[in-house]
Amino acid sequence: WGKKFHARGSVHGQKVTVCLLGLLSKLKQRVATDPTGESDRAKLSRAVRSGELLVLQEVQCYILTHLAPVESRKRKAKAKV
């Protein structure tokens, strides 16, 4: 029953997806602020934030490919021949 409740096509599943994407967006905004300076601490902080942003991007891709309703995904335009 839990899988059907959180399924792509269910209303609750869509709300969960929207909520997760909203949280990721806010988190990416917080993480994206780049520390200024050239100290060792600032350099280390930039490296850590870069890794965190990559993880957040992967999570977003997973949500869009596995949780988002199929009909709401962006479709590539067909090439005109």
RAWO-V672099 format. One record per residue. N is the residue number from 1. RES is the residue in three letters. SS is DSSP state (a for helix, b for strand, c for the rest). PSI is psi as a letter, one per 30 degrees, with the letter a starting at -180 (999 if undefined). Layout:
n->{N N}
res->{RES RES}
ss->{SS SS}
psi->{PSI PSI}
This chain:
n->{1 2 3 4 5 6 7 8 9 10 11 12 13 14 15 16 17 18 19 20 21 22 23 24 25 26 27 28 29 30 31 32 33 34 35 36 37 38 39 40 41 42 43 44 45 46 47 48 49 50 51 52 53 54 55 56 57 58 59 60 61 62 63 64 65 66 67 68 69 70 71 72 73 74 75 76 77 78 79 80 81}
res->{TRP GLY LYS LYS PHE HIS ALA ARG GLY SER VAL HIS GLY GLN LYS VAL THR VAL CYS LEU LEU GLY LEU LEU SER LYS LEU LYS GLN ARG VAL ALA THR ASP PRO THR GLY GLU SER ASP ARG ALA LYS LEU SER ARG ALA VAL ARG SER GLY GLU LEU LEU VAL LEU GLN GLU VAL GLN CYS TYR ILE LEU THR HIS LEU ALA PRO VAL GLU SER ARG LYS ARG LYS ALA LYS ALA LYS VAL}
ss->{c a a a a c c c c c a a a a a a a a a a a a a a a a a a a a a a c c c c c c c a a a a a a a a a a a a a a a a a a a a a a a a a a a a c c a a a c c c c c c c c c}
psi->{e e e e e g l e f l e e e e e e e e e e e e e e e e e e e e f f j k k l l g l e e e e e e e e e e e e e e e e e e e e e e e e e f f e k k e f f k k k k k k k k 999}
